[in-house]
């Protein structure tokens, strides 16, 4: 595949492991701009690059609006300095959120393990009492 060739919706789905519905959704949200030939959609190199950024942003938990802002900043003409600075700012906040979630999850796991240890002791104690009564 040469970089400049267009891709059909099927090729995009196969290459990026997305559904046609996902691509149509991103098109409707004006995040992707495929060339329309009748019912056919042809995705350009630019669309492919944008889709990679969209999927990466989603994986990191960025909202579609944040992703849109970052994609829009790409065309500001300052060698992407504004886009990079804003991406870094959003990523820093997202990292903080993810670390907080991880810490809360670790705490919940520790509490659940403690409850399970208590439950094991209670079951063992009940089992001993039952055997002693027999």
N, C-alpha and C positions, 0 to 999 in steps of 0.2 A: 504494500500500500504506500503510495507516495503521499507526502504530507498535504499536497494541495488538492487531492481528489476529494470529492464529496462522498458522504456515506448515507446509505438509506437508513430508515428507522430500524429495520431488522439488524443491519450491521452495527448500528449504535448500541442496540440492546445486547447483542452478543458480545461486543467489545467491552462494554462498561457494566454489564450485568445489571441492567435496568429494564423496566417494562415499557412498552409503547405508551401506556397511560402516564408513566412518570415523565417521559419526554414531552408528551402533549401538555401535561400540567406545567412543566417548566416553560414551555412555549407560551401557554396562556398567561403565565405570570410575567412574561416578557423578560425571561432570563436567557432563553435561547431563541435564535432567529433563523430557523432553517429556510432554505429557498423552497418555495412552493411551486410545483409543476403539476397542476391539476390537483389530484388527491395525494400526490406523492410529496414527501418531505425529503429534502436533501440537506444534510448537515455538513457545514464547512469546517475547515481547520479551526477557525475561531470558535465555532459551536463546541467542538471537541475540547478545546482548551477551557472554555467556560464550564462545560459539564464536569470536567475533572475538578475544577475549583469548587463547583457547587457540591459535588459528592464529598470532597474533602471537608468543606465547611460543615455539611450536615453531620459527618462523622464526628467532628469536634463539637457538635452541639450548637453551632451558630444558627440563628433564625434565618428564614428566607430573606427577610428584610435586611438583615446585616449582610448577608451574602450579596444581595442586590447592590447595596451601597458600595461594597468593596469592588464588585465588578464595574460599577459606574465610575469609580475613582480611577480605574485603569486608563481611562482616556483623557486624563487631565493634562498630560504632556509634560510632567515634571519627572520623567524617568521613573515613574511609579513610586516616587518618594512618599506622596500623600497616601497612596494605597497601602504601601508597606507600613507606614506609621499607624494608620487606622487599623490594619490587620493585626499588628502587634498589640495595639491597645485592646481590641476585642478579644484576642487570644489570651492576653494576660488576665482579663476578667473571667473568661471561660475556664482557664486553668485554676484560678482561685475557687470558682464554683465547683469544679470537678473534685478538687482536693477537699473541699468542705463536705461534699457528698460522700467521698471515700471515707473520710473520718467518721461521719455519721453512720455509715454502713458498717465500718469496723466496730464501732461502739455497739450497734445493734447486734452484730454477730457475737461479740463478747458476752452481751447480756443473754442472748439466746443459749449460748453454750453453758453459761452459769445456770440458767433455768433447767437445762437438760441434765446437768450434773446433779442438781437438787432432785429432779424427777427420778433419776437412776437410784439415788440413795433412798428415796421414799419407796420405790418399787422393791428394792432389795430388802428394806426394813419390813415392808408388808409381807414379802415372801417368807422371811425368817419367822415373823409372827405367826403366819399361817402354818408353817411347818412345825413350830413349837406347840401349836394348839392341836395338832393331829396326834 
